[in-house]
């Protein structure tokens, strides 16, 4: 499993991400799944998102896409 830290449900329904990922998305004013999908290919460019966090976010996007 990619989650190093405990994951949390946040403002984007269905996603479970570590708190630091939610904070980065909030700082980037990403509030919907569509907004997140639009920046997924360049998610590492967001402040506070490193390679590991980007990998976790992308894995969650893949997981919810299957639902």
mmCIF file as gemmi writes it, N, C-alpha and C atoms, coordinates in Angstrom:
data_model
loop_
_atom_site.group_PDB
_atom_site.id
_atom_site.type_symbol
_atom_site.label_atom_id
_atom_site.label_alt_id
_atom_site.label_comp_id
_atom_site.label_asym_id
_atom_site.label_entity_id
_atom_site.label_seq_id
_atom_site.pdbx_PDB_ins_code
_atom_site.Cartn_x
_atom_site.Cartn_y
_atom_site.Cartn_z
_atom_site.occupancy
_atom_site.B_iso_or_equiv
_atom_site.pdbx_formal_charge
_atom_site.auth_seq_id
_atom_site.auth_asym_id
_atom_site.pdbx_PDB_model_num
ATOM 1 N N . UNK Axp A 1 ? 0.853 -1.181 0 1 0 ? 1 A 1
ATOM 2 C CA . UNK Axp A 1 ? 0 0 0 1 0 ? 1 A 1
ATOM 3 C C . UNK Axp A 1 ? 0.891 1.232 0 1 0 ? 1 A 1
ATOM 4 N N . UNK Axp A 2 ? 0.483 2.251 -0.717 1 0 ? 2 A 1
ATOM 5 C CA . UNK Axp A 2 ? 1.282 3.465 -0.851 1 0 ? 2 A 1
ATOM 6 C C . UNK Axp A 2 ? 1.188 4.404 0.339 1 0 ? 2 A 1
ATOM 7 N N . UNK Axp A 3 ? 0.225 4.203 1.207 1 0 ? 3 A 1
ATOM 8 C CA . UNK Axp A 3 ? 0.014 5.14 2.294 1 0 ? 3 A 1
ATOM 9 C C . UNK Axp A 3 ? 1.036 4.939 3.393 1 0 ? 3 A 1
ATOM 10 N N . UNK Axp A 4 ? 1.85 5.945 3.584 1 0 ? 4 A 1
ATOM 11 C CA . UNK Axp A 4 ? 2.832 5.903 4.653 1 0 ? 4 A 1
ATOM 12 C C . UNK Axp A 4 ? 2.173 6.404 5.929 1 0 ? 4 A 1
ATOM 13 N N . UNK Axp A 5 ? 1.457 7.477 5.826 1 0 ? 5 A 1
ATOM 14 C CA . UNK Axp A 5 ? 0.732 8.049 6.953 1 0 ? 5 A 1
ATOM 15 C C . UNK Axp A 5 ? -0.722 7.621 6.882 1 0 ? 5 A 1
ATOM 16 N N . UNK Axp A 6 ? -1.422 7.862 7.952 1 0 ? 6 A 1
ATOM 17 C CA . UNK Axp A 6 ? -2.85 7.572 7.96 1 0 ? 6 A 1
ATOM 18 C C . UNK Axp A 6 ? -3.538 8.444 6.917 1 0 ? 6 A 1
ATOM 19 N N . UNK Axp A 7 ? -4.525 7.879 6.231 1 0 ? 7 A 1
ATOM 20 C CA . UNK Axp A 7 ? -5.249 8.659 5.233 1 0 ? 7 A 1
ATOM 21 C C . UNK Axp A 7 ? -6.572 9.131 5.818 1 0 ? 7 A 1
ATOM 22 N N . UNK Axp A 8 ? -7.064 10.211 5.264 1 0 ? 8 A 1
ATOM 23 C CA . UNK Axp A 8 ? -8.259 10.856 5.759 1 0 ? 8 A 1
ATOM 24 C C . UNK Axp A 8 ? -9.21 11.136 4.613 1 0 ? 8 A 1
ATOM 25 N N . UNK Axp A 9 ? -10.479 11.091 4.93 1 0 ? 9 A 1
ATOM 26 C CA . UNK Axp A 9 ? -11.467 11.57 3.978 1 0 ? 9 A 1
ATOM 27 C C . UNK Axp A 9 ? -11.414 13.084 4.047 1 0 ? 9 A 1
ATOM 28 N N . UNK Axp A 10 ? -11.502 13.731 2.924 1 0 ? 10 A 1
ATOM 29 C CA . UNK Axp A 10 ? -11.427 15.181 2.886 1 0 ? 10 A 1
ATOM 30 C C . UNK Axp A 10 ? -12.579 15.763 2.098 1 0 ? 10 A 1
ATOM 31 N N . UNK Axp A 11 ? -12.404 16.976 1.623 1 0 ? 11 A 1
ATOM 32 C CA . UNK Axp A 11 ? -13.491 17.673 0.948 1 0 ? 11 A 1
ATOM 33 C C . UNK Axp A 11 ? -13.866 17.113 -0.427 1 0 ? 11 A 1
ATOM 34 N N . UNK Axp A 12 ? -13.002 16.324 -1.035 1 0 ? 12 A 1
ATOM 35 C CA . UNK Axp A 12 ? -13.348 15.716 -2.319 1 0 ? 12 A 1
ATOM 36 C C . UNK Axp A 12 ? -13.87 14.316 -2.014 1 0 ? 12 A 1
ATOM 37 N N . UNK Axp A 13 ? -15.141 14.156 -2.173 1 0 ? 13 A 1
ATOM 38 C CA . UNK Axp A 13 ? -15.823 12.935 -1.783 1 0 ? 13 A 1
ATOM 39 C C . UNK Axp A 13 ? -15.211 11.696 -2.448 1 0 ? 13 A 1
ATOM 40 N N . UNK Axp A 14 ? -14.979 10.682 -1.638 1 0 ? 14 A 1
ATOM 41 C CA . UNK Axp A 14 ? -14.477 9.419 -2.143 1 0 ? 14 A 1
ATOM 42 C C . UNK Axp A 14 ? -12.969 9.251 -2.079 1 0 ? 14 A 1
ATOM 43 N N . UNK Axp A 15 ? -12.242 10.361 -1.955 1 0 ? 15 A 1
ATOM 44 C CA . UNK Axp A 15 ? -10.781 10.263 -1.892 1 0 ? 15 A 1
ATOM 45 C C . UNK Axp A 15 ? -10.317 10.092 -0.452 1 0 ? 15 A 1
ATOM 46 N N . UNK Axp A 16 ? -9.304 9.268 -0.279 1 0 ? 16 A 1
ATOM 47 C CA . UNK Axp A 16 ? -8.657 9.085 1.018 1 0 ? 16 A 1
ATOM 48 C C . UNK Axp A 16 ? -7.186 9.414 0.809 1 0 ? 16 A 1
ATOM 49 N N . UNK Axp A 17 ? -6.771 10.504 1.385 1 0 ? 17 A 1
ATOM 50 C CA . UNK Axp A 17 ? -5.397 10.978 1.196 1 0 ? 17 A 1
ATOM 51 C C . UNK Axp A 17 ? -4.775 11.345 2.535 1 0 ? 17 A 1
ATOM 52 N N . UNK Axp A 18 ? -3.439 11.323 2.613 1 0 ? 18 A 1
ATOM 53 C CA . UNK Axp A 18 ? -2.775 11.805 3.816 1 0 ? 18 A 1
ATOM 54 C C . UNK Axp A 18 ? -3.067 13.295 4.023 1 0 ? 18 A 1
ATOM 55 N N . UNK Axp A 19 ? -2.983 13.712 5.266 1 0 ? 19 A 1
ATOM 56 C CA . UNK Axp A 19 ? -3.296 15.096 5.607 1 0 ? 19 A 1
ATOM 57 C C . UNK Axp A 19 ? -2.454 16.088 4.801 1 0 ? 19 A 1
ATOM 58 N N . UNK Axp A 20 ? -1.172 15.775 4.573 1 0 ? 20 A 1
ATOM 59 C CA . UNK Axp A 20 ? -0.326 16.707 3.826 1 0 ? 20 A 1
ATOM 60 C C . UNK Axp A 20 ? -0.812 16.881 2.383 1 0 ? 20 A 1
ATOM 61 N N . UNK Axp A 21 ? -1.384 15.831 1.803 1 0 ? 21 A 1
ATOM 62 C CA . UNK Axp A 21 ? -1.919 15.941 0.444 1 0 ? 21 A 1
ATOM 63 C C . UNK Axp A 21 ? -3.161 16.83 0.436 1 0 ? 21 A 1
ATOM 64 N N . UNK Axp A 22 ? -4.032 16.635 1.425 1 0 ? 22 A 1
ATOM 65 C CA . UNK Axp A 22 ? -5.222 17.502 1.508 1 0 ? 22 A 1
ATOM 66 C C . UNK Axp A 22 ? -4.812 18.955 1.681 1 0 ? 22 A 1
ATOM 67 N N . UNK Axp A 23 ? -3.807 19.201 2.489 1 0 ? 23 A 1
ATOM 68 C CA . UNK Axp A 23 ? -3.347 20.573 2.716 1 0 ? 23 A 1
ATOM 69 C C . UNK Axp A 23 ? -2.809 21.176 1.418 1 0 ? 23 A 1
ATOM 70 N N . UNK Axp A 24 ? -2.04 20.422 0.658 1 0 ? 24 A 1
ATOM 71 C CA . UNK Axp A 24 ? -1.512 20.916 -0.619 1 0 ? 24 A 1
ATOM 72 C C . UNK Axp A 24 ? -2.642 21.225 -1.596 1 0 ? 24 A 1
ATOM 73 N N . UNK Axp A 25 ? -3.643 20.352 -1.651 1 0 ? 25 A 1
ATOM 74 C CA . UNK Axp A 25 ? -4.783 20.6 -2.549 1 0 ? 25 A 1
ATOM 75 C C . UNK Axp A 25 ? -5.565 21.835 -2.103 1 0 ? 25 A 1
ATOM 76 N N . UNK Axp A 26 ? -5.728 21.983 -0.804 1 0 ? 26 A 1
ATOM 77 C CA . UNK Axp A 26 ? -6.428 23.166 -0.297 1 0 ? 26 A 1
ATOM 78 C C . UNK Axp A 26 ? -5.648 24.435 -0.645 1 0 ? 26 A 1
ATOM 79 N N . UNK Axp A 27 ? -4.347 24.416 -0.459 1 0 ? 27 A 1
ATOM 80 C CA . UNK Axp A 27 ? -3.51 25.579 -0.779 1 0 ? 27 A 1
ATOM 81 C C . UNK Axp A 27 ? -3.576 25.936 -2.263 1 0 ? 27 A 1
ATOM 82 N N . UNK Axp A 28 ? -3.725 24.916 -3.112 1 0 ? 28 A 1
ATOM 83 C CA . UNK Axp A 28 ? -3.824 25.135 -4.557 1 0 ? 28 A 1
ATOM 84 C C . UNK Axp A 28 ? -5.265 25.427 -4.998 1 0 ? 28 A 1
ATOM 85 N N . UNK Axp A 29 ? -6.172 25.486 -4.017 1 0 ? 29 A 1
ATOM 86 C CA . UNK Axp A 29 ? -7.587 25.768 -4.274 1 0 ? 29 A 1
ATOM 87 C C . UNK Axp A 29 ? -8.225 24.729 -5.197 1 0 ? 29 A 1
ATOM 88 N N . UNK Axp A 30 ? -7.826 23.486 -5.016 1 0 ? 30 A 1
ATOM 89 C CA . UNK Axp A 30 ? -8.426 22.365 -5.751 1 0 ? 30 A 1
ATOM 90 C C . UNK Axp A 30 ? -9.499 21.779 -4.849 1 0 ? 30 A 1
ATOM 91 N N . UNK Axp A 31 ? -10.75 21.909 -5.297 1 0 ? 31 A 1
ATOM 92 C CA . UNK Axp A 31 ? -11.874 21.532 -4.442 1 0 ? 31 A 1
ATOM 93 C C . UNK Axp A 31 ? -12.775 20.451 -5.032 1 0 ? 31 A 1
ATOM 94 N N . UNK Axp A 32 ? -12.535 20.074 -6.283 1 0 ? 32 A 1
ATOM 95 C CA . UNK Axp A 32 ? -13.389 19.061 -6.903 1 0 ? 32 A 1
ATOM 96 C C . UNK Axp A 32 ? -12.526 17.991 -7.557 1 0 ? 32 A 1
ATOM 97 N N . UNK Axp A 33 ? -13.144 16.862 -7.805 1 0 ? 33 A 1
ATOM 98 C CA . UNK Axp A 33 ? -12.454 15.77 -8.473 1 0 ? 33 A 1
ATOM 99 C C . UNK Axp A 33 ? -12.043 16.177 -9.888 1 0 ? 33 A 1
ATOM 100 N N . UNK Axp A 34 ? -12.899 16.905 -10.579 1 0 ? 34 A 1
ATOM 101 C CA . UNK Axp A 34 ? -12.56 17.361 -11.932 1 0 ? 34 A 1
ATOM 102 C C . UNK Axp A 34 ? -11.358 18.298 -11.925 1 0 ? 34 A 1
ATOM 103 N N . UNK Axp A 35 ? -11.279 19.191 -10.942 1 0 ? 35 A 1
ATOM 104 C CA . UNK Axp A 35 ? -10.118 20.086 -10.844 1 0 ? 35 A 1
ATOM 105 C C . UNK Axp A 35 ? -8.844 19.284 -10.586 1 0 ? 35 A 1
ATOM 106 N N . UNK Axp A 36 ? -8.951 18.269 -9.74 1 0 ? 36 A 1
ATOM 107 C CA . UNK Axp A 36 ? -7.789 17.44 -9.446 1 0 ? 36 A 1
ATOM 108 C C . UNK Axp A 36 ? -7.349 16.652 -10.671 1 0 ? 36 A 1
ATOM 109 N N . UNK Axp A 37 ? -8.301 16.084 -11.381 1 0 ? 37 A 1
ATOM 110 C CA . UNK Axp A 37 ? -7.972 15.352 -12.609 1 0 ? 37 A 1
ATOM 111 C C . UNK Axp A 37 ? -7.271 16.247 -13.624 1 0 ? 37 A 1
ATOM 112 N N . UNK Axp A 38 ? -7.684 17.511 -13.685 1 0 ? 38 A 1
ATOM 113 C CA . UNK Axp A 38 ? -7.102 18.442 -14.656 1 0 ? 38 A 1
ATOM 114 C C . UNK Axp A 38 ? -5.629 18.735 -14.38 1 0 ? 38 A 1
ATOM 115 N N . UNK Axp A 39 ? -5.205 18.633 -13.126 1 0 ? 39 A 1
ATOM 116 C CA . UNK Axp A 39 ? -3.808 18.931 -12.795 1 0 ? 39 A 1
ATOM 117 C C . UNK Axp A 39 ? -2.994 17.673 -12.473 1 0 ? 39 A 1
ATOM 118 N N . UNK Axp A 40 ? -3.604 16.506 -12.594 1 0 ? 40 A 1
ATOM 119 C CA . UNK Axp A 40 ? -2.946 15.265 -12.186 1 0 ? 40 A 1
ATOM 120 C C . UNK Axp A 40 ? -1.61 15.025 -12.891 1 0 ? 40 A 1
ATOM 121 N N . UNK Axp A 41 ? -1.51 15.386 -14.151 1 0 ? 41 A 1
ATOM 122 C CA . UNK Axp A 41 ? -0.264 15.128 -14.888 1 0 ? 41 A 1
ATOM 123 C C . UNK Axp A 41 ? 0.882 16.035 -14.428 1 0 ? 41 A 1
ATOM 124 N N . UNK Axp A 42 ? 0.547 17.12 -13.773 1 0 ? 42 A 1
ATOM 125 C CA . UNK Axp A 42 ? 1.585 18.042 -13.289 1 0 ? 42 A 1
ATOM 126 C C . UNK Axp A 42 ? 1.455 18.304 -11.791 1 0 ? 42 A 1
ATOM 127 N N . UNK Axp A 43 ? 0.937 17.322 -11.078 1 0 ? 43 A 1
ATOM 128 C CA . UNK Axp A 43 ? 0.645 17.493 -9.662 1 0 ? 43 A 1
ATOM 129 C C . UNK Axp A 43 ? 1.888 17.815 -8.838 1 0 ? 43 A 1
ATOM 130 N N . UNK Axp A 44 ? 3.063 17.328 -9.27 1 0 ? 44 A 1
ATOM 131 C CA . UNK Axp A 44 ? 4.299 17.617 -8.536 1 0 ? 44 A 1
ATOM 132 C C . UNK Axp A 44 ? 4.662 19.089 -8.528 1 0 ? 44 A 1
ATOM 133 N N . UNK Axp A 45 ? 4.088 19.853 -9.419 1 0 ? 45 A 1
ATOM 134 C CA . UNK Axp A 45 ? 4.389 21.279 -9.491 1 0 ? 45 A 1
ATOM 135 C C . UNK Axp A 45 ? 3.666 22.083 -8.407 1 0 ? 45 A 1
ATOM 136 N N . UNK Axp A 46 ? 2.707 21.459 -7.743 1 0 ? 46 A 1
ATOM 137 C CA . UNK Axp A 46 ? 2.007 22.145 -6.666 1 0 ? 46 A 1
ATOM 138 C C . UNK Axp A 46 ? 2.898 22.22 -5.441 1 0 ? 46 A 1
ATOM 139 N N . UNK Axp A 47 ? 2.831 23.326 -4.745 1 0 ? 47 A 1
ATOM 140 C CA . UNK Axp A 47 ? 3.599 23.496 -3.524 1 0 ? 47 A 1
ATOM 141 C C . UNK Axp A 47 ? 3.185 22.438 -2.505 1 0 ? 47 A 1
ATOM 142 N N . UNK Axp A 48 ? 4.169 21.752 -1.936 1 0 ? 48 A 1
ATOM 143 C CA . UNK Axp A 48 ? 3.895 20.753 -0.921 1 0 ? 48 A 1
ATOM 144 C C . UNK Axp A 48 ? 3.663 19.351 -1.453 1 0 ? 48 A 1
ATOM 145 N N . UNK Axp A 49 ? 3.764 19.177 -2.764 1 0 ? 49 A 1
ATOM 146 C CA . UNK Axp A 49 ? 3.556 17.852 -3.358 1 0 ? 49 A 1
ATOM 147 C C . UNK Axp A 49 ? 4.869 17.361 -3.949 1 0 ? 49 A 1
ATOM 148 N N . UNK Axp A 50 ? 5.438 16.371 -3.284 1 0 ? 50 A 1
ATOM 149 C CA . UNK Axp A 50 ? 6.649 15.737 -3.785 1 0 ? 50 A 1
ATOM 150 C C . UNK Axp A 50 ? 6.29 14.476 -4.551 1 0 ? 50 A 1
ATOM 151 N N . UNK Axp A 51 ? 7.293 13.737 -4.985 1 0 ? 51 A 1
ATOM 152 C CA . UNK Axp A 51 ? 7.043 12.529 -5.778 1 0 ? 51 A 1
ATOM 153 C C . UNK Axp A 51 ? 6.192 11.481 -5.062 1 0 ? 51 A 1
ATOM 154 N N . UNK Axp A 52 ? 6.422 11.258 -3.786 1 0 ? 52 A 1
ATOM 155 C CA . UNK Axp A 52 ? 5.67 10.244 -3.051 1 0 ? 52 A 1
ATOM 156 C C . UNK Axp A 52 ? 4.203 10.66 -2.895 1 0 ? 52 A 1
ATOM 157 N N . UNK Axp A 53 ? 3.976 11.912 -2.543 1 0 ? 53 A 1
ATOM 158 C CA . UNK Axp A 53 ? 2.605 12.409 -2.406 1 0 ? 53 A 1
ATOM 159 C C . UNK Axp A 53 ? 1.891 12.391 -3.748 1 0 ? 53 A 1
ATOM 160 N N . UNK Axp A 54 ? 2.591 12.745 -4.81 1 0 ? 54 A 1
ATOM 161 C CA . UNK Axp A 54 ? 2.003 12.697 -6.155 1 0 ? 54 A 1
ATOM 162 C C . UNK Axp A 54 ? 1.594 11.279 -6.504 1 0 ? 54 A 1
ATOM 163 N N . UNK Axp A 55 ? 2.427 10.315 -6.15 1 0 ? 55 A 1
ATOM 164 C CA . UNK Axp A 55 ? 2.12 8.914 -6.422 1 0 ? 55 A 1
ATOM 165 C C . UNK Axp A 55 ? 0.867 8.479 -5.661 1 0 ? 55 A 1
ATOM 166 N N . UNK Axp A 56 ? 0.748 8.898 -4.415 1 0 ? 56 A 1
ATOM 167 C CA . UNK Axp A 56 ? -0.427 8.56 -3.604 1 0 ? 56 A 1
ATOM 168 C C . UNK Axp A 56 ? -1.684 9.183 -4.203 1 0 ? 56 A 1
ATOM 169 N N . UNK Axp A 57 ? -1.598 10.45 -4.614 1 0 ? 57 A 1
ATOM 170 C CA . UNK Axp A 57 ? -2.755 11.133 -5.207 1 0 ? 57 A 1
ATOM 171 C C . UNK Axp A 57 ? -3.177 10.432 -6.492 1 0 ? 57 A 1
ATOM 172 N N . UNK Axp A 58 ? -2.227 10.117 -7.345 1 0 ? 58 A 1
ATOM 173 C CA . UNK Axp A 58 ? -2.561 9.445 -8.601 1 0 ? 58 A 1
ATOM 174 C C . UNK Axp A 58 ? -3.159 8.063 -8.365 1 0 ? 58 A 1
ATOM 175 N N . UNK Axp A 59 ? -2.639 7.347 -7.369 1 0 ? 59 A 1
ATOM 176 C CA . UNK Axp A 59 ? -3.197 6.029 -7.055 1 0 ? 59 A 1
ATOM 177 C C . UNK Axp A 59 ? -4.638 6.159 -6.57 1 0 ? 59 A 1
ATOM 178 N N . UNK Axp A 60 ? -4.926 7.178 -5.798 1 0 ? 60 A 1
ATOM 179 C CA . UNK Axp A 60 ? -6.302 7.4 -5.34 1 0 ? 60 A 1
ATOM 180 C C . UNK Axp A 60 ? -7.211 7.77 -6.51 1 0 ? 60 A 1
ATOM 181 N N . UNK Axp A 61 ? -6.713 8.577 -7.421 1 0 ? 61 A 1
ATOM 182 C CA . UNK Axp A 61 ? -7.501 8.916 -8.607 1 0 ? 61 A 1
ATOM 183 C C . UNK Axp A 61 ? -7.813 7.655 -9.411 1 0 ? 61 A 1
ATOM 184 N N . UNK Axp A 62 ? -6.845 6.785 -9.554 1 0 ? 62 A 1
ATOM 185 C CA . UNK Axp A 62 ? -7.067 5.517 -10.264 1 0 ? 62 A 1
ATOM 186 C C . UNK Axp A 62 ? -8.102 4.668 -9.528 1 0 ? 62 A 1
ATOM 187 N N . UNK Axp A 63 ? -7.999 4.629 -8.2 1 0 ? 63 A 1
ATOM 188 C CA . UNK Axp A 63 ? -8.92 3.822 -7.405 1 0 ? 63 A 1
ATOM 189 C C . UNK Axp A 63 ? -10.368 4.313 -7.555 1 0 ? 63 A 1
ATOM 190 N N . UNK Axp A 64 ? -10.572 5.625 -7.464 1 0 ? 64 A 1
ATOM 191 C CA . UNK Axp A 64 ? -11.955 6.129 -7.565 1 0 ? 64 A 1
ATOM 192 C C . UNK Axp A 64 ? -12.474 6.04 -8.993 1 0 ? 64 A 1
ATOM 193 N N . UNK Axp A 65 ? -11.572 6.029 -9.963 1 0 ? 65 A 1
ATOM 194 C CA . UNK Axp A 65 ? -12.025 5.888 -11.354 1 0 ? 65 A 1
ATOM 195 C C . UNK Axp A 65 ? -12.635 4.508 -11.587 1 0 ? 65 A 1
ATOM 196 N N . UNK Axp A 66 ? -12.18 3.529 -10.833 1 0 ? 66 A 1
ATOM 197 C CA . UNK Axp A 66 ? -12.689 2.175 -10.968 1 0 ? 66 A 1
ATOM 198 C C . UNK Axp A 66 ? -14.047 1.992 -10.309 1 0 ? 66 A 1
ATOM 199 N N . UNK Axp A 67 ? -14.412 2.915 -9.44 1 0 ? 67 A 1
ATOM 200 C CA . UNK Axp A 67 ? -15.692 2.799 -8.717 1 0 ? 67 A 1
ATOM 201 C C . UNK Axp A 67 ? -16.808 3.215 -9.57 1 0 ? 67 A 1
